[in-house]
Amino acid sequence: MKMLHASANPRSFLLATFEGGGSVGPVIVVAQKLLARGHKVRVMSDEANRGDAESVGAEFVPWSRAPNRADRSRYSDPTKDWEAQGPDQLKRWIDYAFAGPALLYAQDVIEELEREPADLVIGSELILGIGLGCEAIGQPHALLACCPLFYPVQGATPMGIGLRPAHSDEERAQHAQASAMIHDLFDHGLPALNAAREALGLAPLAHALDQTWQADRVLVASSPAFDFNAPAMPDKVSYVGPQLGSACWAKPWVSPWADDDTRPLVVVGFSTTFQDHAEVLQRIMNAAADLPVRVLVTLGGSIEDHEVVAPHNAVVAHSAPHDVVMREAALVVTHGGHGTVMRALVHQKPILVLPHGRDQTDNGARVEEQGAGLMLHAGASVEQIRDSLRILLNDPQFVLAAQTLGEKVCADAAQSRVVEELEALAHQSSASGSEIRCA
């Protein structure tokens, strides 16, 4: 990681996000980097994220009008997106956070900036109300995408269903259809978004995703080597590399296995948010039970100990520092969350992905397309999982591909220019003397 020295021109930054699992970690890492440069940093998010923000020294501001989860448990999850399939899963997020409460997010952001101005707001690219609030008062702002950009972009492979790059007219037609479908799904939230724009004195938009491009910059916290969409991105989009930190709640890891145990270590890490995945974890352990391996399963706080039963060669832990355990691993098994995939690649480990929704199928497609692993559906049988584990453990081509891709991802993470990008935007804001309007 690059050494960060104090800035000669400290600025004030407001980072605004939501409790959405992988949406939090990169924001905290960016906050930590800005703090290391001597900037003033506030993090505005759900109360559940207070500990993460304060652990790096940032001031924390909770949402007051907008949705505000007190904890990360399955019982406080209002979307219960694991109950839905396909488009209905995304619609639940659009109604709950992305567009439905746009006015509430906008009002919270405006009120916080009236309390204490910021040179730059850095908002989640998924929460349209954050950018809306900034637009309404002329506040310079950037958006931070914590995985490859989910929104359709002309010429890029659309996200959402695990598509690969198009090589034929038939595949290009499929891509166009998928892009239209994603736009239509987000337009499910257009009435609420335009109602919020009207309340704030702004003209209506033709499409909900048009709100994204009101930002001064869209930063993608991923590696262009990982995302085969990188060459197609608009000029307003910058890749700033994966932002990988350590969760403040992860407990130290002491291996229960003897030092001379040479069996390969399989690390199983799924979501820190509940996706009804206990049964999948059990099938993975059952699949590995007959293989000459050691298995570490980290529950991440979303699954409880009593929901799974570890076979003789497996250990179940509430948490473990992924950098430590992946360094020893021969293979990583995951749901395909972007953070876990990036960390596995940084450690140059082959990956088996069993996605449960969200951006996970798309991440799995990128892993598989570049030969760094395999992807199965979440309902894969014990036999299918066992076969895939055998292949990944015994075929050196997967190791070589993971090393090749991992070196690039690691370099992008180590040489990230996220701080330079944000400082430049904040400087432009200050130099232009932008006047913040009252809503």
C-alpha positions as CSV (number, residue, x, y, z in Angstrom):
1,M,0.0,0.0,0.0
2,K,1.2,3.5,-0.8
3,M,2.5,5.6,2.0
4,L,0.2,8.6,2.7
5,H,1.6,11.8,4.0
6,A,-0.3,14.8,5.5
7,S,-1.8,17.1,2.9
8,A,-0.7,20.7,2.7
9,N,-4.3,21.7,2.1
10,P,-6.6,19.7,4.4
11,R,-10.2,19.5,3.3
12,S,-13.5,18.4,4.7
13,F,-15.2,15.2,3.3
14,L,-18.6,13.7,4.0
15,L,-18.9,10.0,3.0
16,A,-22.5,8.8,2.8
17,T,-23.5,5.2,2.5
18,F,-25.9,2.5,3.8
19,E,-25.8,-0.8,5.6
20,G,-25.7,-3.1,2.5
21,G,-23.0,-5.5,3.5
22,G,-20.2,-4.9,0.9
23,S,-21.2,-1.3,0.6
24,V,-19.6,-0.4,3.9
25,G,-16.0,-1.7,4.0
26,P,-14.6,0.3,1.1
27,V,-16.1,3.5,2.4
28,I,-14.3,2.9,5.8
29,V,-11.0,2.3,4.0
30,V,-11.4,5.5,2.0
31,A,-12.2,7.4,5.2
32,Q,-9.1,6.0,6.8
33,K,-6.9,7.0,3.9
34,L,-8.3,10.5,3.9
35,L,-7.8,10.8,7.6
36,A,-4.2,9.7,7.2
37,R,-3.7,12.7,4.9
38,G,-5.0,15.0,7.6
39,H,-8.4,15.7,6.2
40,K,-11.6,16.0,8.2
41,V,-13.8,13.1,7.6
42,R,-17.4,12.3,8.5
43,V,-19.2,9.1,7.7
44,M,-23.0,9.2,7.4
45,S,-24.7,5.8,7.5
46,D,-26.9,3.5,9.4
47,E,-26.3,3.2,13.1
48,A,-25.1,-0.4,12.5
49,N,-22.0,1.1,10.9
50,R,-21.0,3.5,13.8
51,G,-18.3,1.1,15.2
52,D,-16.7,0.7,11.7
53,A,-16.5,4.5,11.2
54,E,-15.3,5.3,14.7
55,S,-12.7,2.5,14.7
56,V,-10.7,4.4,12.1
57,G,-11.2,7.8,13.7
58,A,-14.0,9.2,11.6
59,E,-16.8,11.3,13.0
60,F,-20.1,9.3,12.6
61,V,-23.5,10.8,11.7
62,P,-26.5,8.5,11.6
63,W,-29.4,8.9,9.2
64,S,-32.4,10.5,10.8
65,R,-35.1,10.5,8.2
66,A,-33.7,7.9,5.8
67,P,-33.7,4.1,6.6
68,N,-31.4,3.5,9.5
69,R,-30.7,-0.1,10.7
70,A,-29.5,-0.5,14.3
71,D,-27.7,-3.8,13.6
72,R,-26.8,-6.2,10.8
73,S,-28.9,-9.1,12.0
74,R,-31.4,-11.0,9.8
75,Y,-34.2,-9.9,12.1
76,S,-33.6,-6.2,11.3
77,D,-33.3,-6.6,7.6
78,P,-36.4,-4.9,6.0
79,T,-35.8,-6.2,2.5
80,K,-35.4,-9.9,3.2
81,D,-34.2,-10.1,-0.3
82,W,-33.2,-13.8,0.1
83,E,-37.0,-14.5,-0.1
84,A,-37.2,-13.0,-3.6
85,Q,-35.8,-14.2,-7.0
86,G,-34.5,-12.3,-10.0
87,P,-36.0,-8.9,-10.7
88,D,-38.1,-8.9,-7.5
89,Q,-34.9,-9.0,-5.4
90,L,-33.6,-5.8,-7.0
91,K,-37.1,-4.2,-6.7
92,R,-37.0,-4.7,-2.9
93,W,-33.8,-2.7,-2.7
94,I,-35.1,0.0,-5.0
95,D,-38.2,0.5,-2.8
96,Y,-36.3,0.3,0.5
97,A,-33.2,2.3,-0.3
98,F,-32.1,3.0,-3.8
99,A,-35.0,5.2,-4.9
100,G,-38.0,4.9,-2.7
101,P,-36.8,7.1,0.2
102,A,-34.8,9.4,-2.1
103,L,-36.3,12.5,-0.5
104,L,-35.5,11.3,3.0
105,Y,-31.8,10.7,2.1
106,A,-31.6,14.0,0.3
107,Q,-33.1,15.9,3.2
108,D,-30.7,14.2,5.7
109,V,-27.7,15.1,3.5
110,I,-28.8,18.7,3.1
111,E,-29.4,19.1,6.8
112,E,-26.0,17.7,7.6
113,L,-24.3,20.0,5.2
114,E,-26.1,23.0,6.6
115,R,-24.9,21.9,10.1
116,E,-21.3,21.6,8.8
117,P,-20.3,22.2,5.2
118,A,-18.0,19.8,3.2
119,D,-15.7,20.4,0.3
120,L,-16.8,17.2,-1.2
121,V,-19.5,14.6,-0.6
122,I,-18.8,11.0,-1.5
123,G,-22.0,9.0,-1.8
124,S,-22.9,5.4,-2.6
125,E,-23.7,5.1,-6.2
126,L,-26.7,3.0,-5.3
127,I,-28.5,5.5,-3.1
128,L,-29.9,8.0,-5.5
129,G,-31.1,10.3,-2.8
130,I,-27.6,11.2,-1.7
131,G,-26.7,12.7,-5.1
132,L,-30.1,14.2,-5.4
133,G,-29.6,16.2,-2.1
134,C,-26.2,17.4,-3.4
135,E,-27.6,18.4,-6.8
136,A,-30.4,20.4,-5.1
137,I,-28.0,22.7,-3.2
138,G,-25.2,22.7,-5.7
139,Q,-22.9,20.6,-3.5
140,P,-19.9,19.0,-5.4
141,H,-20.1,15.3,-5.0
142,A,-18.6,12.0,-6.3
143,L,-20.1,8.6,-6.2
144,L,-18.2,5.5,-5.0
145,A,-19.1,2.1,-6.4
146,C,-17.9,-0.7,-4.2
147,C,-18.0,-3.3,-7.0
148,P,-18.0,-3.2,-10.8
149,L,-20.5,-0.5,-11.9
150,F,-24.0,-2.1,-11.7
151,Y,-25.6,0.5,-14.0
152,P,-25.8,-0.3,-17.8
153,V,-23.3,1.6,-19.9
154,Q,-23.3,1.8,-23.7
155,G,-20.9,-0.8,-25.1
156,A,-20.3,-2.6,-21.7
157,T,-21.5,-6.0,-20.6
158,P,-24.6,-5.4,-18.5
159,M,-24.5,-6.5,-14.9
160,G,-27.2,-8.4,-13.1
161,I,-27.3,-11.9,-14.6
162,G,-23.7,-13.0,-15.0
163,L,-23.3,-12.2,-18.7
164,R,-19.9,-12.5,-20.4
165,P,-18.5,-10.2,-23.1
166,A,-20.4,-10.4,-26.3
167,H,-18.7,-12.0,-29.4
168,S,-21.7,-12.4,-31.8
169,D,-24.7,-10.5,-33.0
170,E,-26.9,-12.8,-31.0
171,E,-25.0,-12.1,-27.8
172,R,-24.9,-8.3,-28.5
173,A,-28.7,-8.5,-28.8
174,Q,-28.9,-10.3,-25.5
175,H,-26.8,-7.6,-23.9
176,A,-29.1,-4.9,-25.3
177,Q,-32.1,-6.7,-23.9
178,A,-30.5,-7.1,-20.5
179,S,-29.5,-3.4,-20.4
180,A,-33.1,-2.4,-21.2
181,M,-34.3,-4.7,-18.5
182,I,-32.0,-3.1,-15.8
183,H,-33.1,0.4,-16.9
184,D,-36.7,-0.6,-16.6
185,L,-36.2,-2.2,-13.2
186,F,-34.6,1.0,-11.8
187,D,-37.4,3.0,-13.4
188,H,-39.6,1.1,-11.0
189,G,-38.3,3.8,-8.6
190,L,-38.7,6.7,-11.0
191,P,-42.0,8.0,-9.6
192,A,-40.6,8.3,-6.1
193,L,-37.4,9.9,-7.4
194,N,-39.1,12.4,-9.5
195,A,-41.5,13.3,-6.7
196,A,-38.4,14.0,-4.5
197,R,-36.9,16.1,-7.3
198,E,-40.1,18.1,-7.5
199,A,-40.2,18.6,-3.8
200,L,-36.6,20.0,-4.0
201,G,-37.4,22.2,-7.0
202,L,-35.6,20.1,-9.7
203,A,-36.9,19.1,-13.1
204,P,-38.0,15.4,-13.5
205,L,-35.7,12.8,-15.1
206,A,-36.5,10.6,-18.0
207,H,-34.9,7.6,-16.2
208,A,-33.9,6.9,-12.6
209,L,-30.3,6.1,-13.5
210,D,-29.9,9.6,-15.0
211,Q,-29.5,10.8,-11.4
212,T,-26.1,9.0,-11.3
213,W,-24.6,11.1,-14.0
214,Q,-25.3,14.4,-12.1
215,A,-22.2,13.5,-10.0
216,D,-18.8,15.2,-10.7
217,R,-17.1,11.8,-10.8
218,V,-18.0,8.1,-10.4
219,L,-15.2,6.1,-8.7
220,V,-15.2,2.3,-9.1
221,A,-13.5,0.6,-6.2
222,S,-12.5,-2.4,-8.3
223,S,-9.7,-3.5,-10.5
224,P,-9.9,-2.8,-14.2
225,A,-8.0,-6.1,-14.7
226,F,-10.9,-7.9,-13.0
227,D,-13.8,-6.0,-14.7
228,F,-13.8,-6.7,-18.4
229,N,-16.0,-3.6,-18.8
230,A,-13.2,-1.2,-18.0
231,P,-12.5,-0.2,-21.6
232,A,-16.1,0.8,-22.2
233,M,-16.5,3.1,-19.2
234,P,-17.4,6.8,-19.8
235,D,-14.8,9.5,-19.1
236,K,-16.6,10.4,-15.9
237,V,-15.8,7.0,-14.5
238,S,-12.4,6.2,-12.8
239,Y,-11.2,2.9,-11.5
240,V,-9.5,3.4,-8.1
241,G,-8.7,-0.2,-7.3
242,P,-10.3,-2.4,-4.6
243,Q,-10.4,-0.8,-1.2
244,L,-9.5,-3.6,1.2
245,G,-9.3,-3.2,5.0
246,S,-9.8,-5.3,8.1
247,A,-13.2,-5.5,9.8
248,C,-13.0,-4.1,13.3
249,W,-15.0,-7.0,14.6
250,A,-12.9,-9.8,13.2
251,K,-11.3,-11.9,15.9
252,P,-7.7,-13.1,15.9
253,W,-7.1,-16.5,14.4
254,V,-5.2,-19.4,16.0
255,S,-5.1,-22.4,13.8
256,P,-6.4,-25.6,15.5
257,W,-4.4,-27.8,13.2
258,A,-0.8,-29.0,13.9
259,D,2.0,-27.2,12.2
260,D,3.0,-30.4,10.3
261,D,-0.6,-30.9,8.9
262,T,0.1,-30.5,5.1
263,R,-3.5,-31.0,3.9
264,P,-4.6,-28.1,1.7
265,L,-6.7,-25.5,3.5
266,V,-10.0,-24.6,2.0
267,V,-11.4,-21.2,3.4
268,V,-15.1,-20.8,3.1
269,G,-16.3,-17.2,3.5
270,F,-19.8,-16.0,2.7
271,S,-21.8,-12.9,3.3
272,T,-21.7,-10.8,6.5
273,T,-25.4,-10.2,5.7
274,F,-27.9,-12.9,6.0
275,Q,-28.8,-14.5,2.7
276,D,-30.3,-17.7,4.1
277,H,-27.1,-19.5,3.2
278,A,-26.6,-21.9,6.2
279,E,-27.8,-24.9,4.1
280,V,-25.3,-24.0,1.4
281,L,-22.5,-23.9,3.9
282,Q,-23.5,-27.3,5.2
283,R,-23.4,-28.7,1.7
284,I,-19.9,-27.3,1.1
285,M,-18.7,-28.9,4.3
286,N,-20.3,-32.2,3.5
287,A,-18.7,-32.1,0.0
288,A,-15.3,-31.5,1.5
289,A,-15.7,-34.1,4.2
290,D,-14.4,-36.9,2.0
291,L,-11.5,-34.9,0.6
292,P,-8.0,-34.8,2.1
293,V,-8.3,-31.2,3.1
294,R,-8.8,-28.9,6.1
295,V,-11.8,-26.6,6.0
296,L,-12.3,-23.3,7.8
297,V,-15.8,-21.8,7.6
298,T,-16.3,-18.2,8.8
299,L,-19.9,-17.4,9.6
300,G,-19.4,-13.6,9.5
301,G,-22.1,-12.9,12.1
302,S,-24.9,-13.7,9.7
303,I,-25.2,-17.4,10.5
304,E,-25.3,-18.8,14.0
305,D,-23.2,-21.7,15.2
306,H,-26.1,-24.1,15.8
307,E,-27.2,-23.8,12.1
308,V,-24.4,-25.9,10.8
309,V,-22.6,-29.0,11.8
310,A,-18.9,-29.3,11.1
311,P,-17.5,-32.7,9.9
312,H,-14.2,-34.1,11.2
313,N,-12.0,-32.0,8.9
314,A,-13.8,-28.7,9.3
315,V,-13.7,-25.8,11.9
316,V,-16.4,-23.2,12.1
317,A,-15.5,-19.7,13.4
318,H,-17.7,-16.7,13.9
319,S,-15.0,-14.6,12.2
320,A,-11.3,-14.7,11.3
321,P,-9.0,-12.2,9.7
322,H,-9.2,-13.1,6.0
323,D,-5.7,-11.8,5.1
324,V,-4.2,-14.3,7.6
325,V,-6.3,-17.3,6.7
326,M,-6.2,-16.7,2.9
327,R,-2.4,-16.5,3.0
328,E,-2.4,-20.1,4.1
329,A,-5.3,-21.3,1.9
330,A,-5.1,-23.4,-1.3
331,L,-8.7,-22.5,-2.3
332,V,-11.4,-20.0,-1.4
333,V,-15.1,-20.8,-1.5
334,T,-17.5,-17.8,-1.4
335,H,-20.9,-16.4,-2.4
336,G,-19.1,-14.1,-4.7
337,G,-19.3,-10.8,-2.8
338,H,-16.9,-8.4,-4.3
339,G,-14.8,-7.8,-1.2
340,T,-14.2,-11.5,-0.6
341,V,-13.4,-12.1,-4.3
342,M,-10.9,-9.2,-4.4
343,R,-9.2,-10.4,-1.2
344,A,-8.9,-14.0,-2.5
345,L,-7.4,-12.7,-5.8
346,V,-4.9,-10.4,-3.9
347,H,-3.7,-13.6,-2.3
348,Q,-3.7,-15.3,-5.7
349,K,-6.1,-18.1,-4.7
350,P,-8.4,-20.0,-7.0
351,I,-12.1,-19.4,-6.2
352,L,-15.3,-21.4,-6.2
353,V,-18.3,-19.1,-6.3
354,L,-21.9,-20.0,-5.3
355,P,-23.8,-16.8,-5.8
356,H,-27.0,-15.9,-3.9
357,G,-27.9,-12.7,-5.9
358,R,-27.0,-9.0,-5.9
359,D,-23.7,-8.5,-7.8
360,Q,-22.4,-12.0,-7.0
361,T,-23.2,-13.8,-10.2
362,D,-21.4,-11.1,-12.1
363,N,-18.4,-11.4,-9.9
364,G,-18.4,-15.1,-10.4
365,A,-18.6,-14.7,-14.2
366,R,-15.5,-12.5,-14.1
367,V,-13.6,-15.0,-12.0
368,E,-14.6,-17.9,-14.3
369,E,-14.1,-16.0,-17.6
370,Q,-10.5,-15.3,-16.6
371,G,-9.8,-18.9,-15.5
372,A,-9.3,-18.1,-11.9
373,G,-12.0,-20.3,-10.6
374,L,-15.4,-21.9,-11.2
375,M,-19.0,-21.0,-10.5
376,L,-21.9,-23.2,-9.4
377,H,-25.5,-22.2,-8.7
378,A,-26.4,-21.9,-5.0
379,G,-28.5,-25.1,-5.2
380,A,-25.6,-27.2,-6.4
381,S,-25.5,-30.7,-5.0
382,V,-22.9,-32.1,-2.6
383,E,-21.5,-34.1,-5.5
384,Q,-21.3,-31.1,-7.8
385,I,-19.5,-29.1,-5.2
386,R,-17.1,-32.0,-4.4
387,D,-16.2,-32.3,-8.1
388,S,-15.5,-28.6,-8.4
389,L,-13.4,-28.7,-5.3
390,R,-11.4,-31.6,-6.7
391,I,-10.8,-29.8,-10.0
392,L,-9.7,-26.5,-8.4
393,L,-7.4,-28.3,-6.0
394,N,-5.7,-30.5,-8.6
395,D,-5.6,-28.5,-11.9
396,P,-2.6,-26.1,-11.8
397,Q,-4.1,-24.0,-14.6
398,F,-6.5,-22.4,-12.1
399,V,-3.6,-21.6,-9.7
400,L,-1.7,-20.0,-12.6
401,A,-4.7,-18.0,-13.7
402,A,-5.4,-16.8,-10.1
403,Q,-1.8,-15.8,-9.8
404,T,-1.8,-13.8,-13.1
405,L,-5.0,-12.0,-12.3
406,G,-4.2,-11.7,-8.7
407,E,-0.9,-9.9,-9.4
408,K,-2.8,-7.2,-11.4
409,V,-5.5,-6.8,-8.7
410,C,-2.9,-6.6,-6.0
411,A,-1.1,-3.9,-7.9
412,D,-4.3,-1.9,-8.5
413,A,-5.1,-2.1,-4.7
414,A,-1.6,-1.1,-3.7
415,Q,-1.3,1.8,-6.1
416,S,-4.9,3.1,-5.7
417,R,-5.3,6.8,-6.6
418,V,-8.6,7.2,-4.7
419,V,-7.1,9.8,-2.4
420,E,-5.6,11.8,-5.3
421,E,-8.9,11.7,-7.2
422,L,-10.9,12.9,-4.2
423,E,-8.4,15.6,-3.3
424,A,-8.5,16.9,-6.8
425,L,-12.3,17.1,-6.8
426,A,-12.3,18.8,-3.4
427,H,-9.6,21.3,-4.7
428,Q,-11.7,22.1,-7.7
429,S,-14.7,22.7,-5.5
430,S,-12.8,25.1,-3.3
431,A,-11.0,26.8,-6.3
432,S,-14.3,27.4,-8.1
433,G,-15.9,29.0,-5.1
434,S,-19.0,26.9,-5.5
435,E,-21.9,28.5,-3.6
436,I,-24.1,26.1,-1.8
437,R,-27.7,26.9,-2.2
438,C,-30.4,26.5,0.5
439,A,-33.0,23.8,-0.4
